[in-house]
Amino acid sequence: MSKKKIAIGCDEAAYALKIVLKDHLEKLGYEVKDFGAEKGEVVLYPDVAAKVAKAVAAGEFERAVLTCGTGIGMAITANKIPRVRAAVCHDPFSAERARKSNNAQIICFGERVIGHELAKSLLNTWLESEFSGGGSAPKVQRICDYEEEYFKK
């Protein structure tokens, strides 16, 4: 049985949180691909978010984790990549609904917003949740329709 794969990335503001979550994922049995930043490296968070989101969109990873100061910039950037849905989560309900209602493949956290233990707990909730379809399916499809309309090349 092969390991589950997941991507992770951060900017310098959230390096410590990324390391905590990376270690946590590995303990859960995930093979983690780290897209940076490295310790002490200053990066533009949009560059990291775009690399991770493109890998998700290409099907290299089913899910990913992005961290920055607030999680907001990473989510905004990741959501620019067609076929990707990223959500900032700071509480259990949003972590669960990001998957169950919105089929978000990327979860984003803010190092300056939540603590490490809460982030691990929210990550667990998100990982254990699956898209429920049902009444949410037409809404997610509409998101995909808008992507198709506005991201045509």
N, C-alpha and C positions, 0 to 999 in steps of 0.2 A: 504494500500500500504506500503510495507516494504522499509526501507531506503536502499540506495545504500551503499555497503560496500567497503572500500579501506584500504589497509595496508600502514603503514609508518614506516620508521626507519632512524636512523642516528648514527654517531659516535659523540664523544665529540666536534669535530671541527665544527659541524653543528647543534648543539642542538638548538640554537636560531632560525635558519631557519626552522627547523622541527616544532617548536612550532607555528611559524607564519603560516606555511602551514597547520598544523593540525587544527588550529583555523579557517582558511579560508575554509577548506574542510567541517568542521562542520557547518559553516554558510551557505554553499551551500547545506546542507541537507545530507551529507555523514555520515555514521557510521564509525568512524576511529579506527582501531586496531593499537595501538602503540607497535612496537617491540623493542623500546629503541633506543638509550641510554637514561638514566635518567639524570637529571641535576647533573653535577659534576662526573658522572660515566665515567671512562675511559674504552673503549671497543676496540676490534679489528674490524674495519669496515667489514672485510670479514665475520665475524660471524653474524653480523646483516644482511648484504646483503643476505647471504645464507638462513637465517631463513625466510626472507620476500620472496625471490624467490621460496623457496620450498613451501610456502603457496600458492603462485600464481600458481605454476606448479600443485599443488594438487587440484586446482579449488576452494580453499577457498575464493579467491579474484580474480576478473577479472583484477584489476589494482592496482598498488602500486607506492609509492614515496619513493625514497632513497636520503639522503643528506649526504655529507661529505665535506671535504675541497675543493675538485675540482669536485666531482661527478664521476670522472674517476674510482677510485678504486671500488666504489660500483657497477658501471656498469660492469666492468671486472668480478667481482665476481658473480654478478647475472647472467651474460651470461654463466657461467659455469654450471648452472642448466639446464638440458634438458627441452625443451618446453617453455623456457623463453627468451624473447627478451627485453633487457634494453638499453635505450639510454640516453646519456648525452645531455642536451639541454640548450643552452644559448641565443637563439634567436627565434622569432616566427616561422620562416620557419622550423627550425629543430624540434620544438615542434609539429608542424602540421604534418610534413612528418614522424616523428617517428611513428605516428599512421597510417596515410593514406597509406604510402608506405611500412612500415616495420612491422606494426601490433605490435608495442612495447607495452607490458603490464606494463612495469615499466619505469618511468621517473626519471632521476637522475639529481641533482643540486649540484653545488659547492658553499658553503657559502662564500668562499674566492674569488669567481669569479663573482657572480651576486648579486644584491641587492634584498631585500625582496619583494619590489613591482613588480620588473620584474619577479621574481620567481612566484608570484601569477598570474600574467598575462599569463606567459607561461604555468602554470598549467591549467588555464582556457582553453587556446587554445588546449592543449593536451586532456583535458577531453571532449571538444566539438567535437573532431575529431574522426572519425571511419575509420577502414580499408576499403580502396576503392576497393580492389581486382584488377580486370582488369589486366593490364600489370605487376603489382606488385605481383600478386598471384603466378606466377611460380617462382619468385625470393624468396619469403618467403617460398614456398614449398621446394626450393633447400636448404635453411638454415635448414629446418626440416630434409631433407634427409641427410645432413652432420651430424646433431645431431645423427640421427639413426645409421649412419655408425660408428661414433667415440665414442658414449656413450653407446654402447651395453654392457650389463653386462654378 
